[in-house]
Structure formats: structure tokens, C-alpha cells
Amino acid sequence: MTELPFHRDRPEALVATPLALADLRAFDDVIDARSPAEFAEDHLPGAINAPVLDDRERELVGTLYKQRSAFEAKRAGAPLVARNIARAIEERFADRPRGWRALVYCWRGGARSASLAHVLRQVGWDARRLDGGYKAFRRQVVADLEAMPERLRFHVVCGATGSGKSRLLEALGGAGAQVLDLEALAAHRGSVLGELPGAPQPTQKSFETAIWTALSAYERGRAVWVESESRKVGDLRVPERLIERMRAARCFRLEAAEPTRVALLLEDYAHFVRRPQELAEKLRCLTALHGRERIEAWIARLERGEWAALVGDLLESHYDPAYRRSLERNYRGAAAAAPVAIADTSAAGFLAVARSLLAAHG
């Protein structure tokens, strides 16, 4: 069992940052004692939420603290905290065995996590508290995202829109490669039409924690495969040092015929085929770039159900020129990128391409 760093001169064992993934996995549960809204914004990898104060209660106690005194806030908060901890033990942790190990944290590693950890220890469980709480972990994530990309070697999958970059990344992962799928982590396909139906994007902090978690698991001697993303994926920013390392990396360019690309895009964006009015609204957002006449022509094709012609025109007039300019400007290895032919667009076809790439390039 991993022995974690802690302060021996304190009355309780406080786990210190910096943390590694192995440190977190040494615990049976990582428990976030903050409110649900704080948890939703971001949390430690794999954490579960057991709020000592819910959102409304936290606001109430905070208001008392600011407007009256710390004593008044604590007097009002104590019974709330006691009831919530009791409920958590009865409903969330009642089945935990004698040897259960838990890491507990709150915002700064203060009263909320101390209260929960204390009661868990009184039961007899090995509960430790994260020194500095989420705030200390967040500082670590920001610092690590500056340093981690320097220690890794990246291979960039580029290619025109619809050539199957995301599918190849998935196949590479299935073939055993180290893959950083930023679009999957960001819940966005990276273009004006890239929103995923029913899947809102995470917060910026949560996105960065997800990247930190992925990078923490990679072996330094093996390549990390990634797509040729822009600085932003939807509304989220890719960490600066990571995008710099990606843009200096070796590139592999997918090449697919236009009918193949159109077919793949119609599969990937099937939700627009089912709800064409949503696509029409998105297309109108491009009026400043292409003018009202072209936009209305695209919408007319949409209304007539001319999907292949519409997608082909969007590729030729919008996506291909924009992608070409961005790729050549930002990715140094794009001009000399090794071509990768995409003909068989089945899962087996992409897996065969992935295995061939790994055999030749690791």
C-alpha cells in the first residue's frame, strides 16, 4: 500500500501536495466535503461529493460570518454540519469495512473537511485530510500543466474536416497507444457546429484537471497521440504549454476522398439531420464571414434535404480553407506531415490504420 506524505508534527495525519495519481489511488475513496456547486465546478480525480454544507446552507453560514461574527456563523453551522455528516455515514458510508481508507478535503483543508474527517476517525476508519484542500491541489494542477508537457513526446493527427481524426484517435487508444483526446475531454468537436447534443462543456478548471489526470498516467518514453486542435475547443482553452508542445510535434496527415468525408460527417452530425432548424441557426452565425446570400443558399439546400451537396459546399467554402490556414500557421510539422490514407471507414479499417502507425512510429 502506498505510504503518502503527511505532516507528523500535527495531531492528525494531513496528506500534503504535490499529489500523484498513485497517491489518490491508495485511498478507497476521495471525499469532497464542499457544497454541490463547488464540486460541480471541479474536484479531485475520482472524488465523490459528501457535502458538509449544501449550497443554501453554505450561503447562510457565510452571510452570518460576514454580517455578524465567526461565533454566530459557527453556532448556526454546527447543527447543520452534524446532521449532514450523520446522514452521510448512515446513507453513503454505512457499508464501508473496518479497513476503509478515505482522503477528505474541502476548499482550504479547514473546518468542513476537519469535521468530517474527525467523525470518520472516531468511527475507526483511516481518514486523512488534504492539507490546503482543493485550493492547494488547484495550484499543483496549474504548475504541473506547465511542466508535464515538457516531459512528453507528442504525435499530432491532422487532416481536413471529416477525414476521421477523432475516429483514428479512438482506434489508436484501442490499439494500446497513449491518446490525449482533447475534444472528448472538452465535450466539443472544436468547430462552430461542434456542440454535442445533451452534453454541456465542463468548466475550464474541470477541463484542466481532466488533462492533468490524463498526462499523469502517461509513460514518458512513449508517444502521446493528439489531434491538431486550436487554442480553444469550444469555449475552453487548451493549456498554453501543452498547445506549444503540440504545435512543435511531428504531424501525420489523414487523406480521404470528399465523398468519404461527407459520409463520415453526416454520421458524426446526425443530430443536425434529425433537427435541421438547429443547423440553420448555426449557419446564420457565419453570415459575417460568408455573406447573407451564401448563407441563405445553404439554408435552402438544408430545407430541400440536399445533405451531401450542403456538406460538400461547407467543406469547400468554409471548413477546408479555414483549416488549411490555421494548420499551416500554427503547426510547424504540417508541411512535412506523413500522409495516411483513409479508405475503409469501418471500425476495423481505422484499427488497421492505427496498428500500422504504431508499428512504424510507436
Phi, psi and omega per residue, in radians:
M1 nan 2.332 -3.113
T2 -1.126 2.298 3.060
E3 -1.647 2.149 -3.012
L4 -1.620 2.672 3.074
P5 -1.186 2.329 3.057
F6 -2.653 2.871 -3.082
H7 -1.533 1.929 -3.066
R8 -1.349 -0.262 -3.106
D9 -1.597 0.205 3.128
R10 -1.896 2.702 -3.097
P11 -1.137 -0.250 3.072
E12 -2.395 2.765 -3.132
A13 -1.355 1.959 3.118
L14 -1.809 2.094 3.105
V15 -1.290 2.322 -3.052
A16 -1.802 2.640 2.934
T17 -1.506 2.743 0.088
P18 -1.326 2.603 3.136
L19 -1.873 2.574 2.950
A20 -1.889 2.833 3.093
L21 -1.001 -0.650 3.133
A22 -1.080 -0.600 3.092
D23 -1.080 -0.791 -3.124
L24 -1.167 -0.655 -3.105
R25 -1.293 -0.185 3.057
A26 -1.250 -0.280 3.117
F27 -1.681 2.602 3.058
D28 -1.279 -0.585 3.085
D29 -2.520 2.482 2.935
V30 -1.877 2.126 -2.981
I31 -1.976 2.141 3.079
D32 -1.645 1.974 -3.088
A33 -1.545 0.066 -3.119
R34 -1.348 3.080 -3.130
S35 -1.241 2.804 3.122
P36 -0.989 -0.653 -3.139
A37 -1.160 -0.713 3.084
E38 -1.109 -0.756 3.137
F39 -1.077 -0.725 -3.102
A40 -1.136 -0.550 -3.140
E41 -1.182 -0.708 3.086
D42 -3.122 2.742 3.101
H43 -2.796 2.928 3.117
L44 -1.103 2.615 -3.130
P45 -0.965 2.257 3.081
G46 1.335 0.073 -3.085
A47 -1.209 2.659 2.993
I48 -1.979 2.639 -3.056
N49 -1.721 2.082 3.027
A50 -2.235 1.424 -2.991
P51 -1.117 2.261 2.999
V52 -1.325 -0.576 2.990
L53 -2.328 2.337 3.059
D54 -1.370 -3.118 -3.039
D55 -1.054 -0.801 -3.124
R56 -1.163 -0.737 3.139
E57 -1.140 -0.706 3.125
R58 -1.094 -0.709 3.116
E59 -1.123 -0.711 3.136
L60 -1.092 -0.846 -3.117
V61 -1.143 -0.698 3.121
G62 -1.111 -0.677 3.118
T63 -1.143 -0.738 3.099
L64 -1.086 -0.693 3.138
Y65 -1.079 -0.776 -3.089
K66 -1.303 -0.720 -2.995
Q67 -1.584 -0.412 -3.123
R68 -2.085 -1.480 -3.105
S69 -2.891 2.890 3.075
A70 -1.089 -0.655 3.136
F71 -1.081 -0.826 -3.139
E72 -1.067 -0.701 -3.138
A73 -1.127 -0.766 -3.124
K74 -1.194 -0.654 -3.141
R75 -1.136 -0.690 3.115
A76 -1.301 -0.608 -3.069
G77 -1.364 -0.523 -3.031
A78 -0.979 -0.881 3.135
P79 -1.144 -0.571 3.089
L80 -1.118 -0.811 3.138
V81 -1.074 -0.788 -3.111
A82 -1.056 -0.793 -3.139
R83 -1.129 -0.737 -3.110
N84 -1.170 -0.677 3.105
I85 -1.177 -0.727 3.103
A86 -1.045 -0.775 3.135
R87 -1.097 -0.709 3.132
A88 -1.091 -0.736 -3.141
I89 -1.182 -0.683 -3.133
E90 -1.254 -0.680 -2.988
E91 -1.808 -0.549 -3.046
R92 -1.772 -0.637 -2.957
F93 -2.065 0.166 -3.062
A94 -1.094 -0.467 -3.090
D95 -1.626 0.059 -3.103
R96 -1.275 2.390 -3.086
P97 -1.331 3.034 -3.106
R98 -1.018 -0.634 -3.081
G99 -1.552 0.226 -3.121
W100 -1.060 2.351 3.109
R101 -2.041 2.299 -3.092
A102 -2.321 2.459 2.982
L103 -1.881 2.169 -3.057
V104 -1.998 2.411 3.083
Y105 -2.556 2.773 2.989
C106 -2.326 -2.654 -3.058
W107 -1.157 -0.941 -3.119
R108 -2.002 0.123 -3.064
G109 1.355 0.522 -3.046
G110 -1.777 -2.299 -2.923
A111 -1.090 -0.703 -3.055
R112 -1.136 -0.881 3.129
S113 -1.221 -0.581 3.106
A114 -1.084 -0.734 -3.137
S115 -1.103 -0.835 -3.116
L116 -1.157 -0.800 -3.124
A117 -1.081 -0.674 -3.128
H118 -1.077 -0.814 -3.125
V119 -1.161 -0.701 3.107
L120 -1.064 -0.698 3.113
R121 -1.189 -0.623 3.115
Q122 -1.120 -0.560 3.054
V123 -1.137 -0.576 -3.116
G124 2.142 0.048 3.122
W125 -1.458 2.728 3.087
D126 -1.517 1.541 -3.135
A127 -1.870 2.184 3.101
R128 -2.041 2.782 -3.062
R129 -2.037 2.415 3.133
L130 -1.366 2.026 -3.128
D131 -1.141 2.159 -3.121
G132 1.526 -0.183 3.048
G133 1.068 -2.752 -3.126
Y134 -1.021 -0.611 -3.102
K135 -1.035 -0.719 3.118
A136 -1.182 -0.709 3.112
F137 -1.125 -0.707 3.131
R138 -1.078 -0.714 3.075
R139 -1.059 -0.685 3.123
Q140 -1.127 -0.774 3.141
V141 -1.015 -0.811 -3.132
V142 -1.057 -0.765 3.138
A143 -1.190 -0.743 -3.110
D144 -1.148 -0.594 -3.141
L145 -1.234 -0.237 2.967
E146 -1.426 -0.623 -3.013
A147 -1.647 -0.673 -3.032
M148 -0.997 -0.806 -3.109
P149 -1.035 -0.472 3.139
E150 -1.140 -0.460 -3.053
R151 -1.608 -0.002 -3.064
L152 -2.072 2.671 3.100
R153 -1.902 2.237 -3.047
F154 -1.911 2.523 2.924
H155 -2.036 2.232 -3.047
V156 -1.837 2.202 3.050
V157 -1.615 2.012 3.107
C158 -2.077 3.111 -3.104
G159 2.517 2.722 -3.068
A160 -1.079 2.762 3.113
T161 -0.948 2.287 3.120
G162 1.561 0.061 -3.123
S163 -1.468 -0.086 3.021
G164 1.742 0.471 -3.081
K165 -1.069 -0.822 -3.131
S166 -1.126 -0.670 3.127
R167 -1.160 -0.654 3.102
L168 -1.176 -0.704 3.091
L169 -1.030 -0.743 3.115
E170 -1.086 -0.728 3.121
A171 -1.170 -0.670 3.091
L172 -1.074 -0.750 3.082
G173 -1.067 -0.720 3.112
G174 -1.150 -0.447 3.129
A175 -1.541 0.037 3.067
G176 1.763 0.098 3.137
A177 -1.363 2.805 2.989
Q178 -1.493 2.059 -3.015
V179 -2.177 2.296 3.015
L180 -1.945 1.758 -3.103
D181 -1.685 1.582 -3.071
L182 -1.138 -0.603 3.134
E183 -1.166 -0.663 3.084
A184 -1.147 -0.733 3.131
L185 -1.166 -0.555 -3.119
A186 -1.581 -0.089 -3.091
A187 0.912 0.879 -3.099
H188 -2.831 2.517 -3.129
R189 -1.595 0.057 2.937
G190 1.544 0.088 3.126
S191 -2.238 -3.138 -3.136
V192 -1.090 -0.408 3.117
L193 -1.770 0.232 -2.909
G194 -1.474 -0.015 3.132
E195 -1.101 2.388 3.103
L196 -1.587 2.264 -3.094
P197 -1.077 2.255 3.080
G198 1.261 0.227 -3.102
A199 -2.334 1.502 3.112
P200 -1.107 2.655 3.120
Q201 -1.201 2.596 3.043
P202 -1.229 3.035 3.041
T203 -1.271 2.872 3.100
Q204 -1.038 -0.748 -3.138
K205 -1.112 -0.746 3.139
S206 -1.137 -0.682 3.071
F207 -1.033 -0.800 -3.127
E208 -1.171 -0.656 3.084
T209 -1.127 -0.681 3.111
A210 -1.121 -0.695 3.085
I211 -1.144 -0.771 3.100
W212 -0.994 -0.767 -3.129
T213 -1.089 -0.757 3.135
A214 -1.143 -0.858 -3.106
L215 -1.096 -0.578 -3.129
S216 -1.121 -0.444 -3.058
A217 -1.568 -0.144 -3.030
Y218 -1.443 2.567 3.023
E219 -1.466 2.379 -3.046
R220 -1.166 -0.554 -3.052
G221 -1.371 -0.177 -3.089
R222 -1.896 2.598 -3.136
A223 -1.189 2.626 3.015
V224 -1.934 2.111 -3.116
W225 -1.567 2.347 -3.052
V226 -2.580 2.726 3.119
E227 -1.527 2.731 -3.096
S228 -1.349 1.282 -3.077
E229 -1.375 2.821 2.945
S230 -1.413 3.124 3.102
R231 -1.134 -0.439 3.135
K232 -2.124 2.435 3.014
V233 -1.999 1.768 -2.958
G234 1.157 -2.171 -3.141
D235 -1.634 0.022 -3.018
L236 -1.795 2.464 -3.129
R237 -1.647 2.304 3.011
V238 -1.310 2.345 3.139
P239 -0.897 2.423 -2.967
E240 -0.998 -0.850 -3.078
R241 -1.182 -0.568 3.104
L242 -1.148 -0.813 -3.123
I243 -1.147 -0.588 3.085
E244 -1.108 -0.769 3.138
R245 -1.165 -0.689 3.103
M246 -1.081 -0.746 -3.069
R247 -1.254 -0.274 3.082
A248 -1.698 0.053 -2.996
A249 -1.559 2.948 3.069
R250 -1.211 2.467 -3.085
C251 -1.996 2.600 3.057
F252 -2.236 2.095 -2.986
R253 -1.760 2.070 3.073
L254 -1.358 2.389 -3.140
E255 -2.205 2.116 -3.139
A256 -2.415 2.542 3.103
A257 -1.149 2.685 -3.084
E258 -1.003 -0.779 3.120
P259 -1.024 -0.600 3.098
T260 -1.154 -0.760 -3.135
R261 -1.130 -0.747 3.131
V262 -1.057 -0.769 -3.124
A263 -1.107 -0.742 3.132
L264 -1.124 -0.729 -3.134
L265 -1.155 -0.669 3.117
L266 -1.162 -0.507 3.027
E267 -1.256 -0.806 -3.070
D268 -1.183 -0.552 -3.077
Y269 -1.971 0.670 -3.108
A270 -1.070 -0.428 3.141
H271 -1.137 -0.498 3.075
F272 -1.288 -0.570 3.080
V273 -1.112 -0.650 3.128
R274 -1.333 -0.502 -3.099
R275 -2.279 1.272 -3.032
P276 -1.065 -0.467 -3.133
Q277 -1.132 -0.555 3.082
E278 -1.138 -0.677 3.091
L279 -1.171 -0.690 3.121
A280 -1.029 -0.730 3.106
E281 -1.101 -0.702 3.116
K282 -1.145 -0.718 -3.126
L283 -1.104 -0.621 3.138
R284 -1.129 -0.390 3.070
C285 -1.181 -0.259 -3.125
L286 -1.669 0.152 -3.080
T287 -1.019 -0.728 -3.123
A288 -1.087 -0.515 -3.130
L289 -1.464 -0.649 -2.963
H290 -2.070 -0.124 3.127
G291 1.499 2.679 -3.058
R292 -1.117 -0.647 -3.061
E293 -1.086 -0.815 -3.124
R294 -1.173 -0.692 3.140
I295 -1.080 -0.768 3.140
E296 -1.150 -0.575 3.081
A297 -1.152 -0.707 3.087
W298 -1.113 -0.727 -3.118
I299 -1.197 -0.587 3.085
A300 -1.111 -0.723 3.080
R301 -1.105 -0.699 3.112
L302 -1.040 -0.802 -3.106
E303 -1.174 -0.491 3.102
R304 -1.480 -0.074 3.139
G305 1.324 0.403 -3.138
E306 -1.521 1.213 -2.969
W307 -1.165 -0.815 -3.101
A308 -1.092 -0.750 3.135
A309 -1.141 -0.715 3.130
L310 -1.098 -0.849 -3.117
V311 -1.115 -0.722 3.106
G312 -1.047 -0.732 3.118
D313 -1.171 -0.697 3.095
L314 -1.087 -0.698 3.110
L315 -1.111 -0.857 -3.065
E316 -1.175 -0.711 -2.997
S317 -1.628 -0.470 -3.049
H318 -2.080 -1.085 -2.962
Y319 -1.195 -0.849 -3.051
D320 -1.102 -0.843 3.114
P321 -1.075 -0.728 -3.119
A322 -1.156 -0.752 -3.122
Y323 -1.160 -0.721 -3.129
R324 -1.067 -0.797 -3.139
R325 -1.105 -0.781 -3.106
S326 -1.147 -0.755 -3.103
L327 -1.119 -0.834 -3.095
E328 -1.153 -0.574 -3.118
R329 -1.325 -0.587 -2.939
N330 -1.895 -0.467 -3.084
Y331 -1.907 1.925 -3.052
R332 -1.068 -0.603 -3.085
G333 -1.500 0.072 -3.046
A334 -1.136 -0.720 -3.087
A335 -1.100 -0.595 -3.111
A336 -1.794 0.347 -3.068
A337 -1.102 2.422 3.084
A338 -1.242 2.217 -3.130
P339 -1.290 2.468 3.118
V340 -2.267 1.946 -3.075
A341 -1.343 2.339 3.069
I342 -2.040 1.908 3.128
A343 -2.078 -0.888 3.118
D344 -1.536 1.908 -3.054
T345 -1.662 0.229 3.040
S346 -1.289 2.897 3.086
A347 -1.027 -0.683 3.117
A348 -1.139 -0.642 3.123
G349 -1.130 -0.800 3.105
F350 -1.157 -0.618 3.109
L351 -1.135 -0.664 3.103
A352 -1.109 -0.735 3.090
V353 -1.097 -0.754 -3.141
A354 -1.063 -0.810 -3.139
R355 -1.111 -0.662 3.103
S356 -1.121 -0.758 3.110
L357 -1.092 -0.759 -3.119
L358 -1.160 -0.653 3.127
A359 -1.118 -0.603 -3.089
A360 -1.576 -0.535 -2.959
H361 -2.266 0.067 3.105
G362 1.279 nan nan
